[in-house]
Amino acid sequence: MLDRFHRTSLFAGPLAVVLWIVGLVIYQGSTTNLSDKASDQQILAWVQGNTNKILLGGWLFALGCLCFIWFVVALRGYLLEAEAGPGTLSTIALAGGLAAAIFGLLQPGGDMALAINKNDVSPATAGALHHTSDMFFVGAELAAILLLAAVGILAFRTAILPKWWAALSLVVAVALVIGPIGWAALIFATPIWVLIVNVWLYLRSRAVAPATSSVTA
């Protein structure tokens, strides 16, 4: 049975979601007048006029990704305990979560690098770095498929999560595969998934712990 430290570590998931939301709100607040079809010169002017918001929003979002790594590692402990075998699905889930977190860490990096060097970059460089976020977003979207699919399959095979939640996890994983809607699954469904998995596993482990202590005594 996993100890209190592992149970508490699950709350890195909700903390990640909070940091993602706050970071994105701050960052998006700076993009009000920035069009998706903005020219390189307009992008550079936007960076120079919103340096603090870009850096703060990107930094908080990146910290959220670090918290997500902590959550995924804690989650693997629960998955591995339930799998009680070579840990293939648990390891796939861990790998997918770590990859998604790394891509997430890189996503605001282009704009943050521009903000740090706002007076030393050309408009062409500004345009190129700004659009790298799209590349890393796609990487995070695809990597998250492994996490949700592995957890969904494992939940069907064990009692680690309810079967209905296993089915929903697989539905979200399939949605992530579909390009036109995958972005929505990553932005909206995945954070909700993290919150519910955290609550379910925490309450489940709290219920099991007293029972285990009573048997041991």
Contacts in CASP RR format, 6 or more apart in sequence:
PFRMAT RR
TARGET T0000
AUTHOR 0000-0000-0000
METHOD contacts of the structure
MODEL  1
MLDRFHRTSLFAGPLAVVLWIVGLVIYQGSTTNLSDKASDQQILAWVQGN
TNKILLGGWLFALGCLCFIWFVVALRGYLLEAEAGPGTLSTIALAGGLAA
AIFGLLQPGGDMALAINKNDVSPATAGALHHTSDMFFVGAELAAILLLAA
VGILAFRTAILPKWWAALSLVVAVALVIGPIGWAALIFATPIWVLIVNVW
LYLRSRAVAPATSSVTA
1 81 0 8 1.000
1 205 0 8 1.000
1 208 0 8 1.000
1 209 0 8 1.000
1 212 0 8 1.000
2 77 0 8 1.000
2 78 0 8 1.000
2 81 0 8 1.000
2 205 0 8 1.000
6 74 0 8 1.000
6 77 0 8 1.000
6 78 0 8 1.000
6 205 0 8 1.000
7 202 0 8 1.000
7 205 0 8 1.000
7 206 0 8 1.000
7 209 0 8 1.000
9 70 0 8 1.000
9 71 0 8 1.000
9 73 0 8 1.000
9 74 0 8 1.000
10 71 0 8 1.000
10 74 0 8 1.000
10 75 0 8 1.000
10 198 0 8 1.000
10 201 0 8 1.000
10 202 0 8 1.000
11 198 0 8 1.000
11 202 0 8 1.000
12 67 0 8 1.000
12 68 0 8 1.000
12 70 0 8 1.000
12 71 0 8 1.000
12 74 0 8 1.000
13 67 0 8 1.000
13 68 0 8 1.000
13 70 0 8 1.000
13 71 0 8 1.000
13 194 0 8 1.000
13 195 0 8 1.000
13 198 0 8 1.000
14 194 0 8 1.000
14 195 0 8 1.000
14 198 0 8 1.000
15 64 0 8 1.000
15 67 0 8 1.000
16 64 0 8 1.000
16 65 0 8 1.000
16 66 0 8 1.000
16 67 0 8 1.000
16 68 0 8 1.000
16 70 0 8 1.000
16 71 0 8 1.000
16 194 0 8 1.000
17 191 0 8 1.000
17 194 0 8 1.000
17 195 0 8 1.000
19 60 0 8 1.000
19 61 0 8 1.000
19 63 0 8 1.000
19 64 0 8 1.000
19 67 0 8 1.000
20 61 0 8 1.000
20 64 0 8 1.000
20 65 0 8 1.000
20 191 0 8 1.000
21 191 0 8 1.000
22 57 0 8 1.000
22 60 0 8 1.000
23 56 0 8 1.000
23 57 0 8 1.000
23 58 0 8 1.000
23 60 0 8 1.000
23 61 0 8 1.000
24 57 0 8 1.000
24 61 0 8 1.000
26 53 0 8 1.000
26 56 0 8 1.000
26 57 0 8 1.000
26 58 0 8 1.000
26 60 0 8 1.000
27 53 0 8 1.000
27 54 0 8 1.000
27 57 0 8 1.000
27 58 0 8 1.000
27 61 0 8 1.000
27 108 0 8 1.000
27 111 0 8 1.000
29 53 0 8 1.000
30 46 0 8 1.000
30 50 0 8 1.000
30 53 0 8 1.000
30 54 0 8 1.000
31 46 0 8 1.000
33 46 0 8 1.000
34 42 0 8 1.000
34 43 0 8 1.000
34 46 0 8 1.000
35 42 0 8 1.000
38 46 0 8 1.000
39 123 0 8 1.000
40 123 0 8 1.000
40 124 0 8 1.000
40 126 0 8 1.000
40 127 0 8 1.000
41 123 0 8 1.000
43 123 0 8 1.000
43 126 0 8 1.000
43 127 0 8 1.000
43 130 0 8 1.000
44 114 0 8 1.000
44 118 0 8 1.000
44 121 0 8 1.000
44 122 0 8 1.000
44 123 0 8 1.000
44 126 0 8 1.000
44 127 0 8 1.000
47 54 0 8 1.000
47 111 0 8 1.000
47 114 0 8 1.000
47 115 0 8 1.000
47 118 0 8 1.000
47 126 0 8 1.000
47 130 0 8 1.000
48 118 0 8 1.000
48 119 0 8 1.000
50 115 0 8 1.000
51 115 0 8 1.000
51 118 0 8 1.000
54 108 0 8 1.000
54 111 0 8 1.000
54 112 0 8 1.000
54 114 0 8 1.000
54 115 0 8 1.000
55 112 0 8 1.000
55 115 0 8 1.000
55 116 0 8 1.000
57 108 0 8 1.000
58 108 0 8 1.000
58 109 0 8 1.000
58 111 0 8 1.000
58 112 0 8 1.000
59 108 0 8 1.000
59 112 0 8 1.000
61 104 0 8 1.000
61 107 0 8 1.000
61 108 0 8 1.000
62 104 0 8 1.000
62 105 0 8 1.000
62 108 0 8 1.000
62 109 0 8 1.000
65 101 0 8 1.000
65 102 0 8 1.000
65 104 0 8 1.000
65 105 0 8 1.000
66 101 0 8 1.000
66 105 0 8 1.000
68 97 0 8 1.000
68 100 0 8 1.000
68 101 0 8 1.000
68 194 0 8 1.000
69 97 0 8 1.000
69 98 0 8 1.000
69 101 0 8 1.000
71 194 0 8 1.000
71 198 0 8 1.000
72 93 0 8 1.000
72 94 0 8 1.000
72 96 0 8 1.000
72 97 0 8 1.000
72 98 0 8 1.000
72 101 0 8 1.000
72 147 0 8 1.000
73 94 0 8 1.000
75 93 0 8 1.000
75 94 0 8 1.000
75 151 0 8 1.000
75 197 0 8 1.000
75 201 0 8 1.000
76 90 0 8 1.000
76 91 0 8 1.000
76 93 0 8 1.000
76 94 0 8 1.000
77 90 0 8 1.000
78 160 0 8 1.000
78 201 0 8 1.000
78 205 0 8 1.000
79 87 0 8 1.000
79 89 0 8 1.000
79 90 0 8 1.000
79 93 0 8 1.000
79 150 0 8 1.000
79 151 0 8 1.000
79 154 0 8 1.000
79 160 0 8 1.000
80 87 0 8 1.000
80 90 0 8 1.000
82 154 0 8 1.000
82 158 0 8 1.000
82 159 0 8 1.000
82 160 0 8 1.000
83 89 0 8 1.000
83 90 0 8 1.000
83 154 0 8 1.000
83 157 0 8 1.000
83 158 0 8 1.000
89 150 0 8 1.000
89 151 0 8 1.000
89 153 0 8 1.000
89 154 0 8 1.000
89 157 0 8 1.000
90 150 0 8 1.000
90 154 0 8 1.000
92 146 0 8 1.000
92 149 0 8 1.000
92 150 0 8 1.000
93 146 0 8 1.000
93 147 0 8 1.000
93 150 0 8 1.000
93 151 0 8 1.000
93 154 0 8 1.000
95 146 0 8 1.000
96 143 0 8 1.000
96 144 0 8 1.000
96 145 0 8 1.000
96 146 0 8 1.000
96 147 0 8 1.000
96 150 0 8 1.000
97 143 0 8 1.000
97 144 0 8 1.000
97 146 0 8 1.000
97 147 0 8 1.000
99 139 0 8 1.000
99 140 0 8 1.000
99 143 0 8 1.000
99 146 0 8 1.000
100 139 0 8 1.000
100 140 0 8 1.000
100 143 0 8 1.000
100 144 0 8 1.000
100 147 0 8 1.000
103 136 0 8 1.000
103 137 0 8 1.000
103 139 0 8 1.000
103 140 0 8 1.000
103 143 0 8 1.000
104 136 0 8 1.000
104 137 0 8 1.000
104 140 0 8 1.000
106 132 0 8 1.000
106 136 0 8 1.000
107 133 0 8 1.000
107 136 0 8 1.000
107 137 0 8 1.000
107 140 0 8 1.000
108 133 0 8 1.000
109 129 0 8 1.000
109 132 0 8 1.000
109 133 0 8 1.000
110 129 0 8 1.000
110 130 0 8 1.000
110 132 0 8 1.000
110 133 0 8 1.000
111 129 0 8 1.000
111 130 0 8 1.000
111 133 0 8 1.000
113 129 0 8 1.000
114 121 0 8 1.000
114 125 0 8 1.000
114 126 0 8 1.000
114 129 0 8 1.000
114 130 0 8 1.000
121 129 0 8 1.000
137 183 0 8 1.000
137 186 0 8 1.000
140 186 0 8 1.000
141 176 0 8 1.000
141 179 0 8 1.000
141 182 0 8 1.000
141 183 0 8 1.000
141 185 0 8 1.000
141 186 0 8 1.000
142 176 0 8 1.000
144 173 0 8 1.000
144 176 0 8 1.000
144 186 0 8 1.000
144 190 0 8 1.000
145 173 0 8 1.000
145 176 0 8 1.000
145 177 0 8 1.000
148 169 0 8 1.000
148 170 0 8 1.000
148 172 0 8 1.000
148 173 0 8 1.000
148 176 0 8 1.000
148 190 0 8 1.000
148 193 0 8 1.000
149 169 0 8 1.000
149 170 0 8 1.000
149 173 0 8 1.000
151 161 0 8 1.000
151 166 0 8 1.000
151 169 0 8 1.000
151 197 0 8 1.000
152 161 0 8 1.000
152 165 0 8 1.000
152 166 0 8 1.000
152 167 0 8 1.000
152 169 0 8 1.000
152 170 0 8 1.000
152 173 0 8 1.000
153 166 0 8 1.000
153 170 0 8 1.000
154 160 0 8 1.000
154 166 0 8 1.000
155 161 0 8 1.000
155 162 0 8 1.000
155 163 0 8 1.000
155 165 0 8 1.000
155 166 0 8 1.000
155 169 0 8 1.000
156 163 0 8 1.000
156 166 0 8 1.000
160 201 0 8 1.000
161 169 0 8 1.000
161 197 0 8 1.000
161 200 0 8 1.000
161 201 0 8 1.000
162 200 0 8 1.000
165 196 0 8 1.000
165 197 0 8 1.000
165 200 0 8 1.000
168 193 0 8 1.000
169 193 0 8 1.000
172 185 0 8 1.000
172 189 0 8 1.000
172 190 0 8 1.000
172 193 0 8 1.000
175 181 0 8 1.000
175 182 0 8 1.000
175 184 0 8 1.000
175 185 0 8 1.000
175 189 0 8 1.000
176 182 0 8 1.000
176 185 0 8 1.000
176 186 0 8 1.000
176 190 0 8 1.000
END
